[in-house]
Amino acid sequence: METLRFDAVVIGGGEAGLAAAVKAAELGARVGLIESSSQLGGACVATGTLPSKTFSISTGMFETIKKAKSFGVRIDGPVSLDFQEVVASRNRLMKCDIGVIQSHLRSRKVTLVSGRAAFAAPDRIRVARADGTEAVIESSRTIVAAGSHPIHLPVLPVDGATVITTDEIVALASCPPRIVIIGAGIIGCEYAFIFRTFGADVTLIEKTGRALPGQDKDVVAAVEKELKRRGVALRFGTSVSACAAGLEGGRLVTTESGETFAADLVLTCVGRRPSTEDLGLEAPGVAVGGRGEIIVDECLETTGTGIFAAGDVLGRRMQSSTAILEGAVAAENALGGSRTIDERFVPGGIYTQPEIGSVGLTEDEAAAKGIPLIVGVCPYASLVKACSLQTFNPGFIKMLFDPSSHKLIGAHILGPESAEIIHNLVVAMRTGATAEDFVYSIYHHPSLSEGFREAARDALSKI
């Protein structure tokens, strides 16, 4: 049995694992990266962030082109979306991304070990290779970044054909005429807009009373209104009670409220679970929670000696941006650092139509915690740039300030490029910017960012 020794070893080649491996190598460690899949990048590259954003970009561009005449641009002939070509563009982007990943690992001399990892001891990991052989990895420092997998509902057995998760969505050869999406969270809402733009009849079912649980209430109201305007059937406050085979193929989905919907495809988007079941975490004494999430302290260290964790295995914000920072921080701390992550400043980006960007508290969260606030709002209709883009409705910039210090404590943007410009407010929150800072800063005109000044001015008028 082959034995390999490293200064640090990373389990998982997704975004968190890659960031951890690169950071550890940059700090001078000899690094081994264990990955069971034949493809690096994890769910982000294969089935998650990259594919869904490729779809969103394509459908968004299609919507923009349909408005071309309003901008004085003539397009002769019909404009249409080609589902297969969109998937092909995703595949091209994926190859490019994987090439970049491999280049980063090569340049930092990270050793890739293919196979499934399981702890035998705190400093020893067994790797089962695809060819049936095994290797032993020895290291006093390990970062666990094994990712997550979709949650499967017993009432909705996934067959990969008529009932799928986001893991199988990139294998679709064509857009289904009728689709039922279970779960109106971030991914469910994104795909509701995507498939509706492709021309499918879409039904969105959510067990809670609203779409996008946890998001700002005004943002949610606007997104729900836009979904309805586009013809998406919304069914909130109910769950799926049965999913039977249809008479002419497809599925018949029945809800607890007694409605039945015919679908050519059922997409389940009910969340993800940390992939920690087969890692042998009991051997090194790594504690896990009720959902299989690895328990860590503020420095991302587990209860196992020399073992840290990052990314989806923590069961927190399952998003690539957070995983990347967590991976780097976990590696830094594994090699002697003591850095922490302040989750007050984690941005959120949701690629619905219109797009959503957010950071910090919502009004409901502030109320639940008894935190006073002043809200300032700038409708996109008052921004010249938004009007010129013909995207002023229903967009807005909403900023929450502390009434005593006037510091920014939350922000929520609905409109084009909101997931991009929200980063300006992330930095502003980290540095303690006040409403006055926004009001007396200079913004390029015309720009969407001018809305920061107007929202802050609106808040100050209420103090």
N, C-alpha and C positions, 0 to 999 in steps of 0.2 A: 504494500500500500504506500503510495507516494505521500510524503510529508513536505508541506511548504510552510515557511516561516516569514512573517511580515511584522513590521512595526505597528501597523494598523490594518484591520480588515473591515470591509463594508459588505453587508448582506443586502443585496437589492440594487439593480441597475436602473431604477427610475430617477426622477428628478432629485429627490432627497439623497439617494445613494450616490449619484453622479457628483452632486455638489460636495458631498462629504469626502469622496475619493479625491477629487481635485484639490480641495482645501488641505487635506492631510498631506498630499504630495507636495503642495506648495510650501508647507511648513517643514519639509525635509524628511517626511516619513517614507519608508518603503511600503507601498500600499497594495493590498490585494482586494479585488472587487468580485464578489460572487453573485452570479445571475443565472437563474434557472431557464429563462427564456432565450431563444436564439436571437432575440432582438433587444437592443438596449433602448432605454427611454421610458420604459414602464407604460402605465395606462395613459399618461399624458400624451405620448407620441403615438401609441398604437390605437387607442380607442377613446381617449378622453378629450383633453383640452385641444390638441391640435386638430383632430377630425371635426369636432363640433364647431370650432372657430373657422375652419375652412368652409364648412357649410354656411355659417353665418355670414362670412365675407361674400360668398357667392350670391346668396339670396339678397344681401344688402346692396350689392352692386346691381343686381337685377332691378331692384326697386328704384334705385337712383337712375338707371338708364331709362326706365319707363317715364321718368320726369324730364328727360333730356330736352324735349321740345320747349319746355317752360324756360330753359336756360339758353334758348336760341340754337340748340344743337339738333340738327336733323339726322334721323336714322331711317334710311329707306329700307322697307321690308320689316317683317315681324321680328320681335325680340322674344327669345324663349330661353328656358333653363334646361340644360342637358344633365340629368342626374348622373349618368355614367361618367361624363367628363368632369363633373365636380369631384366625384370619387377619385378619378385619375389625377386631378390636381392635388388632392390630399395625399395620394401615394407619392407624387413627385416631391412634395414638401417634406414628407416623412423621410424619404431617402436623403434629402439634403440635410435634415436635422440629424439623422443618424451619422452621416458623414462628419458633421461638425463634432458630435459627441466622441466618435472614435479618434478624431484628430486631437481633441483635448486630452484624452486618456493616453494616447501614444506620446504626446509631447511631454507629459508629466511622468512617463514610465510606470503607469499603473498596470499591474498584472491582472488580466481578466481570467477568472476561474469559472468555467461553465458547469452548472449542476445545481442540485437542491441542497441547501444548507440546513444543518441541525446541530445544535450545541451538544457536545459530549461533556464539557466542563466549561468553567468561565473563560479559560484561555485556549480551548480546543474545540474546533468545529469540524464535523464530518460533511463531506460534499459528495453526494451521490450523482455520478455522471450519467449521461444518457446511454452510454455504451455498457452500463452495468458495473463499471469499476468505481472505486471510491478513492478520495484523497482526504488527507487530514491537514487542516489549516491550524497553525499555532500562532497566537498573537495575544499580547496582554491588553490590547485595546480593540474593541469592536463597536461599530456603529450599525445598529439594526435599522434598515430602511426597506423593509420587504413589501411596502405598499398595501393595497386594499383590493377588494373584489366586490362586485355588485351583490346586494342582498336579494335573495330569491324568496318570493312569497309562496307558501304551500298551495294556495288556491290558483297560482299562476305558474305551473311548471314550464320552465324554459325549454323549448325544443329547437331553438336556433333557426326556425323557419317562420312560424306564425306567431310565436311568443318569444321575444328577444329582450336582451338588456343592451346597454350602450356598448358592451363588449362585441356584440355581433352586428352593430348597425353599419359598420364600414364594409361589411360583406354583401350588403344589399345591391342587387343588380339594377333595380328600378325603384321608383317611388310608388308605394302602395296607394291605391285609390282611396282606401279608408283606413285610418289608423286611430287606435285608442291608446292614449298615453296615460299610464298610471303614475301619479305623483306630479304635483305642480310646483315642485321646488325649482332650483336654478336650472338644472339640466332638462327637466320636463318642459318648462316654459320656453327655453331656448329651442328645443326640438319642435314644440307646438308651432312657433313662428316659422321655423325652417320648412317643415312639411306642408304647412298651409300655403307658404309662398310657392312651393313646388306644385301646388294644385290639389293636394290631398284633402279629403274631408277629415277634420281632426276633432276628436273628443278628448277633453282633458279632465281626468278624475282625480280628486284630492280629498283625503279623509278629513283634513282640517277645514275651517270655514273660509279660507282665502288662498290665493296664490302666493308664492314666494314667502313662506313663513320666515319671520325674523327680519324682513326688510321693512324699510320706512313705509308707513301706512299710506302716505300720499303717492309714493312711487307705485305701490301695489295697486291702488285704485286706478291709476292711469294705465298700468299694464293690463289689468283685467278689462278695462274699457276698450283698449286697443285690440285685445284678443277677440272680444265680442264683435267689434266693428269689422274685423277680418273674417268673421264667420266661424270661429272656433267655438264649439259647444263646451261650456264649462259646467261641471258638476262637482260642487264643493260640499263638504260635510257628509260624505258617504264613502264607503269602501267597496271593493269588489268582493262579491260573495260566490261567484261561479264564473268559470271560463270554459265553455263547451265548444266542441267542433261545430262549425256551421254546415248547413245543408249543401252549399256549393263551395266548400273550402273555407279557409279563414276561421274566424272565431266569433262566438256570441258571448259578449261580456255582460254579466248581470251584476248590478249594484245592490247593496243592502237596502236602498230606497225603492227597489223593485223595477228599475228601468233596465232594458236590455239594448245593447248596441252591437250592430254587426261590424266586424272589422276584418280587413285583409291582413292586418298586422297589429299586434299588441306590443307596445314598448313599455317595459317596467323601469321606472326611474324613482325607486323608493329608498335610495341611499346606498352606501357602501360600508363594508365591514373590514376592519384591519385583518390583513393576512398573516396571522401569527400562530395558527393552529398547529403547524407541523415544524416549528422551529426548535422544538425541544427546550423551551425557555425555562422549564422546571429544573433542568440540570444545573444551570448557573444561578438559579434562584431569582430569576427576573419576574417580578409581580405583574399581573395583568388584571384589568377590570372586567366588569360583567359583559362587555361587548367584545372582549378580546384585545382591548387597547392596552398598550404597554404603559405602565405607570412610571413617570419620570419626575425629577425635581426641576427647579427653575433653570438649572444648567443642562437639562435634557439627559441627566444621568439616571440609569435604572437602579433597581435594588441589587443587581448583579455586579460583582466586582469588575471594574474596568469596562463596563458595557453601557453604551449610550444608545439613544434611539431618536429617530427623526421622521417627519413625513406622515403619511396616512396611518402608520401603525400606532400613532399617538391618539387617533380617533378624535382629533380636534377639527380644525378647519381643513378639510380635505381639498386643498387647491395647490396647484403647482408652485405658485409664487411663495406661499408659506413654506412648502416643503424644501425649496431651494435654500432659503435662509436657515431653516432648521438644520438641514444637512451640514451646511458650512459651520454653523455654531456648534453642533454636536462634535464635529471633527476637531475644531479648535479646542474645545473643552476636553476632549479625550486625550489631547496632547499637552494638557497642562493649563489650559485657559480657564476662565471663569465668566464668560460672557453670558448674558441673559437676553431674552427677547421680550419687548414690551408689546403685548398683543392689542393694546389700545390703538396702535397705529398700523394695523393690518388692512390694506385696501381690498375692496371687493369689486369685481368686474363681472357683469352679467350681460351676455350678448344677445339680448332680446331685441325687438324692433319697436320702439327705440331702445338704445343701449342704456345700461345703468352703471353708475360708479358710486361707491360708498366708502366711508371710513368713520370709525368712532361710533358714538351712541346714536340710537334712534330716539324719537320722542317717547315711545312706549317704554323703552329700556330705562330712560331717565326717570320717567314717572314711577316705574316699579322700584327703582332704587332710591327714590326720594331726592333726586338731583335736580335742582332748579336750572332752568335754561330760558334763553330768549331765542326765538326762531326768526331768521331773516330769509326771505324768498325773492328770487329774481326769475320771473317767467321768461322763457325763451322769446316770447312775443315782443319783449322790450329790447331785444338785442338785434342790432342791425345785421350782424354776421348770421345769426340764426334765420332771420327773415330772408336773407339773400340765398341761403341754402334751402329755403322752403322746408325747414324742419322745426319751426317755432311752436308747433302744437303736437303733442301735449307737453313739451319739454320745460324743465325748470331746474334751477340750482337752489338748493335748500341748505342753509348753514345754521348750525346750533352753537350758541355761545353761552359761556358762563356769565350770569348777570353781574357778578361782583368783579371778576378779573377781566371780563370781556374776552377771554381766551376761547379759541375755537375748540369745541369738544365733540363735534360730529358734523358730517356733511353727506348729502345725498343728491346725486345729479341724474336726471333723466333726459337723455338726448344724445345726439351724435358725438362721438369721441369722448363720452363721459368716462369710460373705463381708462382712458388715457389721461385726461386732464385732472382726474381725481388725485393723481400722484402729487400734484402741486399742493393739494390740501393735506396730504400725508406729511410732507415735509413741514408745512406750516404748523400742523399740530405738534410734531416732534420738537419744533423750536419755540413753541409757546406763542405763536402769532395771535394778535388780538384783532377785534373788529376794526379798530382804528388803523392797524397795519394794512388791512385790505382796502380800506377807504382811501388812504393816502398813498397807495402804491400806484405806479403808472403801468397801464396795460396797452398793448398794441391795439389800435382801432382800425377796422372792426375785428373783434375776436370774441370767441365764446367765453374766454377767461374774464372779460369785462364783467361778466355776471357775478364774479366773486365780490367785486366792489359794490355792485348794486344790492346783492343779498346782505352784505355786511352793513350797508347804509340803512337798509330796511330794518335790520335788527337793532341798530343804534337808535333808530327813531322810536323804538318801543321801550327803551331803558329809561 
